[in-house]
Amino acid sequence: MWKFLLWSFLGLATLKGSAVAEFSDVFDEELFVKPLPDKFVYSYFQFTTRWELSRNDSLLHTNLVSRPLAELFHHFGVQELHLSFTYGLWRYESWGYPVTDAGPGAEVWAWFDPTTDRASIDHRWKMLCGTLSGLFCASLSFIDPSNTFEPVYSLRPQTHRFPGQPEPILRYAALPREIVCTENLTPWAKLLPCRSREGLVSLLVPDSVYASNYHSLGVHMRKLCADPACSEFQLEVKQTVSVVQDLRLFGGPNWSLRKLFGQGMEGSCALATTSNVYVDVTDNGAVEVSQKPDETVRFVRGGARTELHRFDVKQFEAVTARGRRAMFNVAVMDKRDPNVIVVAGPPPIFAKRFILGVGQERGKIVTQITNAHWGALDLIVFENIPWFVPIYLHTLTIRHGAERIKPAFLHYTPGVQRERPYGLEVAFRIPARATVELSIDFDYIFLKWQEYPPDANHGHYIPSSIISLLLPSARNYTSIPREASLFRESFNATQLAGYFLQLRTESLLLTLPTPDFSMPYNVICLACTVVALAFGPIHNISTKRIVAKGKEAAKPSLGEKVKQFFKFRTGTKPAQTKEEEAATIEDLNAPDTE
């Protein structure tokens, strides 16, 4: 019997080992921490899974990649997918540029396999948004053709392109009013190989994340083909989290992972190939780190020098812990004078957006772009305007002071009420050391009463605009190259053509003419009151029977009770009064009452 159990165990172990060997996927987790001016600190988590597949492999049999995400590519014919949930506004002017940029609220865009049937693409897009809505507990099911747009120049695919291969089809939508909460973080963490139990993801405590000034969840997937036939390809799944916290809420400029996220880290994810923590110590000579880093990385990228301390969590488990329970933590002490305020130089380009106008008849959307670089820059501005904000193309102006700038090219898609939003992509050159204003007029319109949100007086949101350009230098630039996957692959990644940058402006809050919703409320209350008062008496009269009931007999006196007692003892029946006899006859003849 024991031999049979032994051979069964060996057989199962062999089958398990062969099944694991079939998957050629790799999982890496990284954390990048960068102190920001004004006593803020930026933490960027990145969890990357890369899976090598051949044409015969199925996306329905996964190992490290979450099966729900792999099924999106299998069922909907997606080549690339980007999804983000963001709270707050990134301050480009003082913080520089994030590793991954995202607009306020929810933002999703995807590239589908090329086809001539546009109706099928719209159907797959609707089903994809509904699936993502259920997967991440979000309101993405509200995405429909009325808020979906197809940009031509601003958003480009990050997958491999081969000569003669048709272009994939893009769909883009944004929900700037989407609220980000724990219901989004919990399903997001369940898609990781180690979920939220161990590794860097264990630092993402909801209390610490959602108490921050800025936080953003992201899921970025792409399919990288090795040849035009895509007989062999790589599926890359990248899950990101960006958190900006105010150190003044923690009692001073000193910080640590335990202080920022409420707890330390027991170790790395067991399924991760690498687990690294990078701390940016560039130009911080007065900063002292609690422990010695495993490596100090110094590199030059686009003329900008960067110095990072790398901490290998895998090495910490193997050497420092030595089999005992230990918590990984990095602490940074700032030895500089607290009365000295460090002022950082502005980034090469940043933007602001606001609404001008008086009254509720006409207004103007203004995007103010500032170029702090020493040379002129070419950029593309993408405006996604909802259908309930009709804009006028002939009022589009680009001004630098009193000088008017002529756009290099313009792509405009007129909107249709309740069917399609307005889309505007305009490219122009902004002079060096200059501020340019791009403005366009619009009208305030009345909506149907059912088209107002529950809080009608709060207003309607206009999604943020997207500014795309190539930076000649990498000052305040931390993004990962498009051809790279991991954060460490951005070291010394000098790009002669320029550094692609996308920045998003504020989402605008527009107060449309709102009817007096208190009047229907008063009418409803009055009508309900009248109906209730009229219905009650009518219902009682129509359902109950009226029954005549005799008068009650007068109570006998004490002398009469004594007489009745003696008459009862002698066996004689007491005589009834005329009233009692009449009441008895009436009671016997009376019908039953309800």
C-alpha positions in Angstrom: 0.0 0.0 0.0 2.8 2.4 0.9 4.5 1.7 -2.4 1.4 2.6 -4.3 1.1 5.9 -2.4 4.8 6.7 -3.0 4.6 6.1 -6.8 1.3 8.1 -6.9 3.0 11.0 -5.2 6.0 10.8 -7.5 3.7 10.7 -10.5 1.8 13.8 -9.4 5.0 15.6 -8.7 6.3 14.8 -12.2 3.0 15.9 -13.8 3.1 19.1 -11.8 6.7 19.8 -12.8 6.0 19.2 -16.4 2.8 21.4 -16.3 4.8 24.3 -14.8 7.6 23.9 -17.3 5.1 24.5 -20.1 4.6 28.1 -19.0 7.3 30.6 -20.0 6.1 33.6 -18.0 8.1 35.8 -15.7 6.8 38.1 -12.9 8.7 41.2 -11.6 7.8 43.7 -8.9 9.3 47.1 -8.5 8.9 50.1 -6.3 10.3 53.6 -7.1 10.2 56.2 -4.4 11.1 59.9 -5.2 11.0 62.9 -2.8 9.1 65.8 -4.4 9.4 69.5 -3.7 7.1 71.1 -1.1 7.6 68.1 1.3 5.8 65.5 -0.8 6.9 62.0 -1.7 6.0 60.0 -4.8 5.7 56.2 -4.7 5.3 54.2 -7.9 4.5 50.5 -7.8 4.9 48.4 -10.9 4.0 44.7 -11.2 5.0 43.3 -14.7 4.2 39.8 -16.0 5.5 38.7 -19.4 4.3 35.6 -21.0 5.9 34.0 -24.2 3.3 32.2 -26.3 3.2 30.4 -29.7 0.3 30.1 -32.1 -0.7 26.8 -30.6 -0.8 28.1 -27.0 -4.2 29.1 -25.5 -4.9 32.2 -23.5 -7.4 30.2 -21.5 -4.7 28.2 -19.7 -2.7 30.7 -17.6 -0.1 30.5 -14.9 1.0 33.8 -13.6 -1.2 36.0 -15.8 -4.6 36.4 -14.4 -7.1 34.5 -16.5 -9.8 37.2 -16.6 -7.3 39.6 -18.2 -6.1 36.9 -20.7 -9.7 36.2 -21.6 -10.2 39.9 -22.6 -7.6 39.4 -25.4 -9.1 36.0 -26.4 -12.8 37.0 -26.6 -12.7 40.6 -27.8 -9.7 40.6 -30.2 -7.8 43.2 -28.3 -4.2 44.1 -29.2 -3.6 46.7 -26.5 -5.6 47.9 -23.5 -5.0 50.7 -21.0 -7.2 51.4 -17.9 -6.7 53.9 -15.1 -8.6 55.0 -12.0 -7.3 58.3 -10.6 -8.1 60.6 -7.7 -6.6 64.1 -7.5 -4.5 66.2 -9.8 -0.8 65.8 -10.6 1.0 69.1 -10.2 3.3 69.1 -13.2 4.7 72.6 -12.5 6.2 71.6 -9.1 6.3 67.8 -9.1 7.7 67.2 -12.6 6.4 64.2 -14.6 5.1 60.9 -13.3 6.2 57.5 -14.6 2.7 56.8 -15.9 0.3 59.7 -16.6 -3.4 59.5 -16.0 -6.4 61.9 -16.0 -8.8 62.4 -13.1 -11.5 59.8 -12.9 -11.6 56.7 -15.1 -10.0 56.5 -18.4 -9.9 53.5 -20.8 -8.7 53.0 -24.4 -8.1 49.9 -26.4 -6.9 48.8 -29.9 -8.8 46.1 -31.6 -7.8 43.7 -34.4 -8.3 45.5 -37.8 -11.6 44.8 -39.5 -13.9 46.4 -42.0 -17.0 45.9 -39.8 -17.2 48.9 -37.6 -20.4 47.7 -36.0 -18.6 44.7 -34.6 -15.9 46.9 -33.1 -18.6 49.1 -31.4 -20.2 46.0 -30.0 -16.9 44.5 -28.7 -16.0 47.9 -27.2 -19.3 48.0 -25.3 -18.9 44.4 -24.1 -15.3 45.1 -23.1 -16.3 48.1 -21.0 -19.1 46.1 -19.4 -16.6 43.3 -18.5 -14.1 45.7 -17.1 -16.9 47.4 -15.1 -17.8 44.1 -13.4 -14.1 43.1 -13.0 -13.0 46.2 -11.2 -16.4 47.2 -9.5 -16.5 50.5 -11.5 -19.0 52.5 -13.5 -17.5 51.7 -16.9 -20.8 50.3 -18.1 -21.9 53.9 -18.6 -19.5 54.1 -21.6 -21.5 54.2 -24.8 -21.2 55.8 -28.3 -22.2 59.2 -26.8 -18.9 59.5 -24.9 -16.6 57.3 -27.0 -14.1 58.9 -29.5 -11.4 57.7 -31.9 -8.3 59.9 -31.8 -6.1 59.9 -34.8 -2.8 61.5 -33.8 -2.7 61.8 -30.0 -2.8 58.1 -29.0 -0.6 55.7 -30.8 -0.2 51.9 -30.1 2.8 50.7 -28.2 2.9 47.3 -29.9 5.2 46.2 -32.7 4.2 47.4 -36.2 5.3 45.7 -39.4 5.3 47.1 -43.0 2.1 46.4 -44.8 0.2 45.4 -41.7 -3.2 47.2 -41.3 -3.6 49.6 -38.4 -5.6 48.5 -35.4 -8.8 50.3 -34.5 -8.9 52.6 -31.5 -11.6 53.4 -29.0 -11.2 55.9 -26.2 -13.5 57.1 -23.4 -13.2 58.9 -20.1 -15.5 59.2 -17.1 -14.0 62.2 -15.1 -16.6 61.9 -12.3 -15.7 58.3 -11.4 -14.9 58.0 -7.7 -12.0 55.7 -6.8 -12.3 53.7 -3.6 -11.4 50.4 -2.0 -13.8 48.5 -4.2 -11.5 49.2 -7.1 -8.2 48.3 -5.2 -9.4 44.9 -3.9 -10.2 43.3 -7.3 -7.1 45.0 -8.8 -4.9 43.3 -6.2 -6.6 39.9 -6.8 -5.3 39.9 -10.3 -1.6 39.7 -9.1 0.1 36.3 -8.8 0.5 36.7 -5.0 -2.6 38.8 -4.6 -2.3 41.1 -1.6 -0.8 38.7 0.9 3.0 39.1 0.3 5.4 41.2 -1.7 5.3 44.9 -2.5 1.5 44.8 -2.9 1.2 44.2 0.9 2.2 47.8 1.4 -0.9 49.0 -0.4 -3.1 49.4 2.7 -6.3 51.2 1.8 -6.1 53.5 4.7 -2.8 54.8 3.6 -3.5 54.9 -0.2 -6.8 56.7 0.0 -5.7 59.2 2.5 -3.0 60.5 0.1 -3.2 63.7 -2.0 -3.0 61.8 -5.3 -3.4 58.1 -6.1 -3.9 56.2 -9.4 -4.5 52.6 -10.3 -3.6 51.3 -13.7 -3.7 48.2 -15.9 -1.7 48.2 -19.1 -1.7 45.2 -21.4 -0.2 44.7 -24.9 0.5 42.0 -27.3 4.0 42.0 -28.8 4.3 40.0 -32.0 7.7 38.6 -33.2 6.7 38.5 -36.9 3.9 39.9 -39.1 2.0 36.6 -38.9 2.2 36.8 -35.1 3.0 33.1 -34.9 4.9 33.8 -31.7 4.1 36.7 -29.4 4.5 38.0 -25.9 1.6 39.1 -23.7 2.7 41.8 -21.3 0.5 42.7 -18.3 1.6 45.7 -16.2 -0.3 46.8 -13.1 0.7 50.1 -11.6 -0.1 52.2 -8.6 1.0 55.9 -8.1 0.7 57.5 -4.7 1.7 61.0 -3.6 1.7 61.8 0.1 2.3 64.9 2.1 5.1 64.5 4.6 3.8 67.3 6.7 1.0 65.0 7.8 3.7 62.5 9.1 5.4 65.0 11.4 8.4 66.1 9.3 10.6 65.6 6.3 11.8 62.1 7.5 10.0 59.2 6.0 10.1 55.4 5.8 8.0 52.7 4.2 6.5 51.8 7.5 5.5 55.4 8.1 4.1 56.0 4.6 2.1 52.8 4.4 1.4 51.9 8.0 3.4 48.7 8.0 6.7 47.1 6.8 7.0 44.3 4.3 7.7 40.7 5.4 9.3 39.8 2.1 9.0 39.5 -1.7 6.4 37.6 -3.6 7.5 34.0 -3.9 6.5 33.9 -7.5 8.5 37.0 -8.5 11.8 36.7 -10.3 13.0 40.0 -9.0 11.8 42.4 -6.3 13.6 45.7 -6.2 13.0 49.0 -4.3 14.6 52.1 -5.8 15.0 55.3 -3.8 15.9 58.5 -5.7 18.7 60.4 -3.9 19.6 62.8 -6.7 21.0 66.1 -5.4 20.2 65.0 -1.8 23.7 65.0 -0.2 22.2 65.7 3.2 20.0 62.7 3.2 20.8 59.6 5.3 19.4 56.2 4.5 18.8 53.7 7.3 20.5 50.7 5.6 23.2 50.2 3.0 21.8 49.7 -0.5 22.6 46.6 -2.5 23.6 48.9 -5.4 23.9 52.6 -6.2 22.8 53.3 -9.7 24.1 56.4 -11.4 23.1 57.1 -15.0 22.7 60.0 -17.4 19.5 60.1 -19.5 18.8 62.9 -21.9 21.2 65.3 -20.2 19.8 64.7 -16.7 21.8 62.9 -14.1 20.1 60.5 -11.7 21.3 58.6 -8.6 19.3 55.7 -7.2 19.7 53.4 -4.3 18.6 49.9 -5.1 17.4 47.5 -2.4 17.0 43.8 -3.4 14.2 42.3 -1.3 15.2 38.8 -2.4 18.7 39.4 -1.1 17.2 40.7 2.1 15.3 37.5 2.6 18.3 35.3 1.8 21.0 37.1 3.9 19.5 39.5 6.4 16.5 37.5 7.6 18.4 34.1 7.7 15.3 32.1 8.2 13.8 34.3 11.0 10.8 36.6 10.7 12.0 40.1 9.7 10.3 43.1 8.3 11.9 44.9 5.3 11.8 48.7 5.8 13.7 51.6 4.3 14.0 54.9 6.3 15.3 58.2 5.0 16.4 61.0 7.4 16.7 64.5 6.0 19.6 66.4 7.7 19.0 69.7 6.0 17.9 72.8 7.9 14.1 72.7 8.1 13.9 76.4 7.7 15.5 76.2 4.3 13.0 75.8 1.4 14.3 73.9 -1.6 12.9 75.4 -4.8 13.1 73.1 -7.8 13.2 74.4 -11.4 10.0 74.1 -13.5 9.7 71.2 -15.9 10.1 71.9 -19.7 6.4 72.2 -20.3 3.2 72.3 -18.2 -0.4 73.3 -18.7 -3.5 74.7 -17.1 -7.2 74.6 -18.2 -10.1 76.7 -17.1 -13.5 78.2 -18.2 -14.2 81.9 -19.0 -17.5 83.6 -19.5 -20.2 85.4 -17.6 -23.8 84.1 -17.3 -25.2 80.8 -18.6 -25.5 81.6 -22.3 -22.0 81.5 -23.8 -18.6 80.5 -22.4 -15.0 79.7 -23.5 -12.7 76.8 -22.8 -9.1 78.0 -22.4 -6.0 75.7 -22.3 -2.9 77.6 -21.2 0.4 75.9 -22.1 3.8 77.1 -20.8 7.1 76.2 -22.5 10.0 76.7 -20.0 12.5 75.0 -22.4 15.2 77.0 -24.2 13.9 75.9 -27.6 10.5 75.7 -29.4 8.4 72.5 -29.0 6.0 70.8 -31.4 2.9 69.4 -29.7 -0.6 68.0 -30.3 -3.5 69.0 -28.1 -6.5 66.6 -27.9 -9.8 67.9 -26.7 -12.6 65.5 -25.9 -15.8 67.6 -25.4 -19.1 66.0 -24.4 -22.1 66.3 -26.8 -23.9 68.6 -24.3 -21.2 71.3 -24.7 -21.6 72.5 -28.4 -18.3 74.2 -29.5 -17.7 76.4 -32.5 -14.7 75.6 -34.6 -14.5 79.1 -36.2 -13.8 80.5 -32.7 -10.7 78.4 -32.2 -7.7 80.7 -31.5 -4.1 80.0 -30.5 -2.4 83.2 -29.2 1.0 84.1 -27.9 0.3 87.5 -26.4 -1.1 89.6 -29.3 0.4 87.3 -31.9 -1.8 84.6 -33.4 -0.3 81.2 -34.1 -1.5 79.2 -37.1 -1.9 75.4 -36.4 0.2 73.0 -38.4 -2.8 70.7 -38.9 -6.3 70.3 -37.5 -8.5 67.3 -37.1 -12.1 68.1 -36.0 -15.0 65.7 -35.6 -18.3 67.5 -35.0 -20.5 66.1 -32.2 -24.1 64.9 -32.5 -26.4 65.5 -29.6 -26.9 62.3 -27.5 -24.9 60.3 -30.1 -21.3 61.4 -30.4 -18.9 63.8 -28.6 -16.9 66.6 -30.1 -13.3 65.7 -30.9 -10.5 68.2 -31.7 -6.9 67.5 -32.3 -4.7 70.5 -33.2 -0.9 70.6 -33.7 1.2 73.7 -33.5 4.6 74.9 -32.4 5.0 76.7 -29.1 7.9 79.3 -29.0 10.7 79.0 -26.4 10.1 80.6 -23.0 6.5 81.4 -23.9 3.0 80.8 -22.7 0.3 80.0 -25.3 -3.5 80.1 -24.9 -5.7 77.8 -26.9 -9.4 78.8 -26.6 -12.7 77.8 -28.2 -16.2 79.1 -27.5 -19.2 77.0 -26.6 -22.9 77.4 -25.7 -24.8 76.4 -22.6 -27.8 74.3 -23.6 -30.8 72.8 -21.8 -31.0 69.1 -21.2 -33.9 66.8 -20.7 -34.8 66.4 -17.1 -33.8 62.7 -17.1 -30.3 63.6 -18.4 -29.3 65.4 -15.3 -27.2 63.5 -12.7 -28.7 62.8 -9.3 -27.0 66.0 -7.9 -28.0 68.3 -10.7 -26.7 71.5 -9.1 -23.2 69.9 -8.7 -22.6 70.3 -12.4 -21.3 68.3 -15.4 -17.7 67.3 -16.0 -15.6 67.8 -19.1 -12.8 65.3 -19.5 -9.2 66.6 -19.3 -7.3 67.4 -22.5 -4.2 65.4 -23.5 -1.0 67.1 -24.7 1.4 64.9 -26.5 5.0 65.9 -27.6 8.6 64.8 -27.8 10.9 66.4 -25.3 14.5 67.0 -26.4 15.8 66.5 -22.8 14.8 64.3 -20.0 14.7 66.9 -17.2 12.1 65.8 -14.6 11.3 62.9 -16.8 10.9 59.4 -15.3 8.8 57.5 -17.8 9.8 54.1 -19.2 10.6 53.8 -22.9 7.9 52.3 -25.0 10.1 49.4 -26.1 10.9 48.6 -22.4 8.9 46.7 -19.9 10.7 47.1 -16.5 11.7 50.2 -14.7 15.3 49.2 -14.6 15.4 49.2 -18.4 15.0 53.0 -18.4 18.5 53.5 -17.0 20.8 55.1 -19.6 18.0 54.8 -22.1 19.0 57.8 -24.2 16.7 58.4 -27.2 18.0 60.5 -30.0 14.5 61.1 -31.5 13.2 62.6 -28.2 11.4 61.5 -25.1 7.7 60.9 -25.6 5.6 62.7 -23.0 1.9 62.9 -22.4 0.4 65.3 -19.8 -3.2 65.7 -18.9 -4.9 68.9 -17.7 -7.6 69.4 -15.1 -11.1 68.1 -15.8 -13.5 71.0 -15.9 -16.7 71.4 -13.9 -19.5 73.0 -16.0 -22.7 74.2 -14.4 -25.5 74.0 -17.1 -28.8 75.7 -16.8 -30.7 73.6 -14.3 -34.5 73.5 -13.8 -36.1 73.9 -10.4 -36.3 70.3 -9.4 -38.0 71.4 -6.1 -41.3 72.2 -8.0 -41.8 68.6 -9.2 -40.9 67.5 -5.7 -43.6 69.7 -4.1 -46.2 68.6 -6.7 -45.4 65.0 -5.9 -45.7 65.5 -2.2 -49.0 67.4 -2.5 -50.5 64.9 -4.9 -49.5 62.0 -2.6 -51.0 63.8 0.4 -54.3 64.4 -1.4 -54.5 60.8 -2.6 -53.8 59.5 0.9 -56.4 61.7 2.6 -59.0 60.9 -0.1 -58.3 57.2 -0.3 -58.6 56.4 3.4 -62.2 57.5 4.0 -63.4 56.2 0.7 -61.8 52.8 1.3 -63.4 52.6 4.8 -66.9 53.5 3.5 -66.7 51.1 0.6 -65.4 48.0 2.4 -67.0 48.1 5.9 -70.6 47.4 6.9 -72.7 49.8 9.1 -74.3 47.8 12.0 -76.9 49.3 14.4 -76.1 48.5 18.0 -78.4 48.9 21.0 -77.8 51.0 24.0 -76.1 49.5 27.0 -78.3 48.7 30.0 -77.9 50.8 33.0 -75.8 49.3 35.7 -78.0 48.0 38.6 -77.8 49.5 42.0 -76.6 47.6 45.1 -80.1 46.9 46.3 -81.1 45.5 42.9 -78.0 43.2 42.9 -79.1 41.9 46.3 -82.6 41.2 45.1 -81.3 39.4 42.0 -79.0 37.3 44.3 -81.9 36.1 46.4 -84.1 35.4 43.4 -81.3 33.3 41.8 -81.0 31.3 45.1 -84.7 30.6 45.0 -84.5 29.5 41.3 -86.6 32.3 39.8 -85.3 34.0 36.7 -84.9 37.8 36.9 -87.2 39.7 34.7 -85.6 41.6 31.8 -86.3 45.2 31.1 -87.8 46.4 27.8 -84.4 47.8 26.8 -82.6 44.5 27.4 -85.3 42.6 25.4 -85.0 45.0 22.5 -81.2 44.9 22.5 -81.3 41.0 22.5 -83.7 41.0 19.5 -81.5 43.5 17.6 -78.3 41.6 18.3 -79.8 38.3 17.1 -81.0 39.8 13.9 -77.9 41.9 13.2 -75.6 40.7 10.4 -72.0 39.8 11.0 -69.5 42.7 10.9 -66.0 42.8 9.4 
